[in-house]
Amino acid sequence: MKDSNTGLTEAEKQRAHHRSRGIFFIHGAGFASWVPHIPLVQEQLSLSHERLGIALLAAAIGVVAAMPFAGRLSDRFGSHIIVRVAGLFFFPVLTLPIFMPSFASLSVSLFFMGFCAALMDIAMNANGVSLERARGKSILSGLHGFWSLGGFTGAGFATLWFALPLSNSIHLPLSAAILLIAHWILQAGLLHDGPATGNSTAASDTQETSTQQGSAQIDADKPIFWLLLPFGLCVFIGQFGEGVITDWVTVLMIRTLDSTASIAAAGFALYSAAMAATRLSGDWLVNRFGRAPILLTSCVLATSGYLIIALSPHFILSWVGCFIAGMGLAVILPLLISAAASSSGKSSGTVVATIAATGYTALMAGPPFIGAIAERYGLVNAFLLSAAFLSLIIPVYLTSMRQRLKTVRNS
């Protein structure tokens, strides 16, 4: 039987959900397939760390450049169309950096990689928001969990390839070709959220109560900046913490605990594993306990994890801190994207692009800011400062988000 609101049967929604999981998976696998080639490209072009950093910054600039267009294009043409087009460019562009003959051409190729990656990222998240509305339950955390699984798979395949007597220059083109074929198959089954349905609001959701509909409609009349400000602040704080731990936790363990590189890497692996596992179970947790309790618990766990890492006298305790921090940071981003889309009543592309822009900004700004703090006051104090910053999610929630989350259902 077809849903009167979406025109889809439950089987069709389930099929679109499976395809969306696949899209998130191959996007994560594609990104992870490129990362192991970074030191090879540095050696191939004889780049210093500074010039490599500048080249990688070009990818970040490409990400930022895609932000103003990605949400509008998804709302204008439908996110499934933008996912299709962006993927057709993203996977081939992945292979370009390893064949570039100069620093300038490498930077240009990385800019386009970042642009295409962000375009696809925002569109597939917007499609996930539309699918979440159609299914009437939280699914975004699980989708992000599949992105993490894709990352593990892509990195694992690269590790296996490099261990075998095979040419490194073949790995990325082969991986990109496989992922491109998978993309063409998977994108065909995504939820079609054209302009007519893509602009659906929380008020149109039949599972909302009439009070909730009224509140969402009132919110929809407000400027989007004020609607999304509290969600953006919390996303900025959460992604700031994610960026810092990704770039600095291994350095902290090596310098303060005299850990070996492998022990420090194991700490980051535990963090990544905790993040993937929590994201995969995040939808069940949100549906079971509600968004607000999960957000506050995530904040407490992330802050606690940072404190344990910073104050740990032994690497085993640092591993525990990494695991707890991974659990805490895992669902903050997908939970807030979902909550912002539900409570603002704005189109999914606009919401995702705005929240994603905030998150990417924090990811880029966090590590260098903490590096500057660490240079002056030490890395331990920098991590303690990060822990204090993460705890600010609670006052932001209490002052500006608590009532907003009450107006939308927990699913």
NORRA-V41545 format. One record per backbone hydrogen bond with DSSP energy under -1.0 kcal/mol. CO is the residue of the C=O (numbers start at 1). NH is the residue of the N-H. E is the energy in kcal/mol with one decimal. If there is no record, write none. Layout:
# NORRA-V41545
((CO,NH,E) (CO,NH,E))
This chain:
# NORRA-V41545
((3,7,-2.6) (8,3,-2.9) (9,13,-2.1) (10,14,-2.5) (11,15,-2.2) (12,16,-2.3) (13,17,-2.2) (14,18,-2.2) (15,19,-2.2) (16,20,-2.2) (17,21,-2.2) (18,22,-2.0) (19,23,-2.2) (20,24,-2.3) (21,25,-2.4) (22,26,-2.5) (23,27,-1.9) (24,28,-2.2) (25,29,-2.4) (26,30,-2.3) (27,31,-2.0) (28,32,-2.3) (29,33,-1.6) (30,34,-1.2) (31,35,-1.6) (34,37,-2.1) (35,38,-1.9) (37,41,-2.6) (38,42,-2.3) (39,43,-2.1) (40,44,-2.6) (41,45,-2.2) (42,47,-2.4) (48,52,-2.5) (49,53,-2.4) (50,54,-2.0) (51,55,-2.3) (52,56,-2.7) (53,57,-1.7) (54,58,-1.0) (56,60,-1.4) (57,61,-2.5) (58,62,-2.1) (59,63,-2.0) (60,64,-2.2) (61,65,-2.6) (62,66,-1.3) (66,70,-2.6) (69,73,-3.0) (70,74,-2.1) (71,75,-2.3) (72,76,-2.4) (73,77,-2.9) (74,78,-1.6) (78,82,-1.5) (79,83,-2.7) (80,84,-1.9) (81,85,-2.4) (82,86,-3.0) (83,87,-2.3) (84,88,-1.5) (86,90,-3.2) (87,91,-1.7) (89,93,-2.3) (90,94,-1.4) (92,95,-1.4) (93,96,-1.1) (96,99,-2.1) (97,100,-1.1) (102,106,-2.1) (103,107,-2.3) (104,108,-2.1) (105,109,-2.4) (106,110,-2.4) (107,111,-2.0) (108,112,-2.0) (109,113,-2.0) (110,114,-2.7) (111,115,-2.4) (112,116,-2.6) (113,117,-2.6) (114,118,-2.3) (115,119,-2.2) (116,120,-2.3) (117,121,-2.5) (118,122,-2.8) (119,123,-1.8) (120,124,-2.7) (121,125,-1.9) (122,126,-2.5) (123,127,-2.4) (124,128,-1.8) (125,129,-2.2) (126,130,-2.1) (127,131,-2.4) (128,132,-2.4) (129,133,-2.1) (130,134,-2.1) (131,135,-2.7) (132,136,-1.7) (132,137,-1.1) (139,143,-1.9) (140,144,-2.3) (141,145,-1.8) (142,146,-1.9) (143,147,-1.5) (144,148,-1.9) (145,149,-2.2) (146,150,-2.4) (147,151,-2.0) (148,152,-2.3) (149,153,-2.5) (150,154,-2.9) (151,155,-2.5) (152,156,-2.7) (153,157,-2.6) (154,158,-1.9) (155,159,-2.4) (156,160,-2.4) (157,161,-2.5) (158,162,-2.6) (159,163,-1.3) (164,166,-2.7) (167,170,-1.2) (170,174,-2.4) (171,175,-2.7) (172,176,-3.0) (173,177,-2.1) (174,178,-2.3) (175,179,-2.6) (176,180,-2.4) (177,181,-2.1) (178,182,-2.3) (179,183,-2.6) (180,184,-2.2) (181,185,-1.7) (182,186,-2.8) (183,187,-2.8) (186,189,-1.8) (187,190,-1.3) (194,198,-4.1) (195,199,-1.2) (197,200,-1.8) (198,348,-1.1) (201,204,-1.2) (202,205,-1.1) (205,208,-1.7) (209,213,-2.4) (210,214,-2.2) (211,215,-2.4) (212,216,-2.7) (213,217,-2.4) (214,218,-2.2) (215,219,-2.5) (216,220,-2.4) (219,222,-1.9) (223,227,-1.8) (224,228,-2.5) (225,229,-1.0) (228,232,-3.2) (229,233,-2.5) (230,234,-2.0) (231,235,-2.5) (232,236,-2.7) (233,237,-2.3) (234,238,-2.7) (235,239,-3.0) (236,240,-2.0) (237,241,-2.0) (238,242,-2.0) (239,243,-2.6) (240,244,-2.2) (241,245,-2.3) (242,246,-1.8) (243,247,-1.8) (244,248,-2.4) (245,249,-1.4) (248,252,-2.6) (249,253,-2.2) (250,254,-2.1) (251,255,-2.5) (252,256,-2.7) (253,257,-1.3) (253,259,-1.7) (260,264,-2.3) (261,265,-2.5) (262,266,-2.0) (263,267,-1.5) (264,268,-1.8) (265,269,-2.4) (266,270,-2.3) (267,271,-2.0) (268,272,-2.5) (269,273,-2.7) (270,274,-2.5) (271,275,-2.1) (272,276,-2.4) (273,277,-2.6) (274,278,-2.3) (275,279,-2.3) (276,280,-2.1) (277,281,-1.3) (281,285,-2.1) (282,286,-2.7) (283,287,-2.7) (284,288,-2.1) (285,289,-3.1) (286,290,-2.1) (290,294,-1.4) (291,295,-2.8) (292,296,-2.5) (293,297,-2.5) (294,298,-2.5) (295,299,-2.1) (296,300,-2.3) (297,301,-2.7) (298,302,-2.8) (299,303,-2.5) (300,304,-2.6) (301,305,-2.9) (302,306,-2.2) (303,307,-2.2) (304,308,-2.7) (305,309,-2.4) (306,310,-2.6) (307,311,-2.3) (308,312,-1.1) (314,318,-1.7) (315,319,-2.5) (316,320,-1.9) (317,321,-2.3) (318,322,-2.8) (319,323,-2.5) (320,324,-2.5) (321,325,-2.7) (322,326,-2.3) (323,327,-2.0) (324,328,-2.2) (325,329,-2.6) (326,330,-1.3) (331,335,-2.3) (332,336,-2.1) (333,337,-2.4) (334,338,-2.3) (335,339,-2.4) (336,340,-2.7) (337,341,-2.3) (338,342,-2.1) (339,343,-2.6) (340,344,-2.1) (341,345,-1.1) (347,351,-2.1) (348,352,-2.8) (349,353,-2.5) (350,354,-2.1) (351,355,-2.7) (352,356,-3.2) (353,357,-2.2) (354,358,-1.6) (355,359,-2.4) (356,360,-3.1) (357,361,-2.0) (358,362,-1.9) (359,363,-2.5) (360,364,-2.1) (361,365,-2.5) (362,366,-2.8) (365,369,-1.8) (366,370,-2.7) (367,371,-2.2) (368,372,-2.1) (369,373,-2.1) (370,374,-3.0) (371,375,-2.1) (372,376,-1.2) (373,377,-3.4) (374,378,-1.8) (378,382,-1.6) (379,383,-2.1) (380,384,-2.2) (381,385,-2.3) (382,386,-1.9) (383,387,-2.3) (384,388,-2.1) (385,389,-2.2) (386,390,-2.5) (387,391,-1.7) (389,392,-1.4) (390,393,-1.7) (391,394,-1.3) (392,396,-2.0) (393,397,-2.4) (394,398,-2.6) (395,399,-2.1) (396,400,-2.0) (397,401,-1.6) (397,402,-2.1) (401,405,-2.4) (402,406,-1.2))
